[in-house]
Amino acid sequence: MKALGLFIFLAGMFVFSSGLVFLDLASLPLKKDLYTIDVLGLFNNMFSLDPSTASFQSILSALFILMGCFICFAGLY
């Protein structure tokens, strides 16, 4: 049973950390900052450059982070 809790906790941490990356990439047009590195530039094309769409994607990324927190706490109990 403890192994299942650990697996759920680690899955929650993965969701949380990927949500932070998504939040950073989704909010780039709002910060007027674009990455020039090739790898981050590739991921930058998956997010919108329109400020209204970028704010909606940022809200969804924040909800993704919140969902990761709930999954982490579910793995602890």
N, C-alpha and C positions, 0 to 999 in steps of 0.2 A: 504494500500500500504506500510506503514511503517513496518507492521508486516512481510510482505514478504521480505523486504530488511533486516530486522533483522535476519530472518531465513536463508537467503542466506549468510549473513555475518558470522553467527555462523557455518554454514556448511563449509564455507571457512576456518574458524579458526580450525575446526576439521581436515580438509584435511591438513592444514599447520602443525599442531602439530603432526599428525600421520606421516607426511613426515619427520619430524625431528627424530622421533623414528626409522623410517625405515632407514634413513640415518646413524644413529648411529649403528644400527644392521648390515647394509650392509657393513659398512667400518671397522668392527672389524678385519677381516683378514689383512687388509692393515695397521692397527695400531698394529698388533701382540698382540691383547688383546682379550681374550674370557671371557665371564661372567661365573661364577660358580654357581650363584643363580639359583634355580630350575625354577622359572618362566621365567627369561630371557634366561636360557639355553634351555627351550622349544621353545621359539621364535628364538633362535640362529640356530636351526636346519632347519629353513625355508630359510636360506641364505647360499650361497656357501662359501666354504673355499678356493677356487681357486682364486688367486689374480686378474687374468684377468676378471673372472666373477664377482668378488666382486666389481671391479672398474666400470663395466657396471651397476651393480645393484645400486651403489652409484650415478651414473649419472642419472639413472631413478628416484631415490629417490629425488635428487635435482630438477628434473623437476616436481615431485609431489609437492614439496614445492612451486615452482614457480606457479604452477597451483592453489594452495591454495591462494596465494597472489592475483592472478587475480580474483578468486571467491570472496574474501573479498572486493576488490575494486568494483566489480560489484554489491555487496549488498549495497554499500554506495550510489550509484546513482540510 
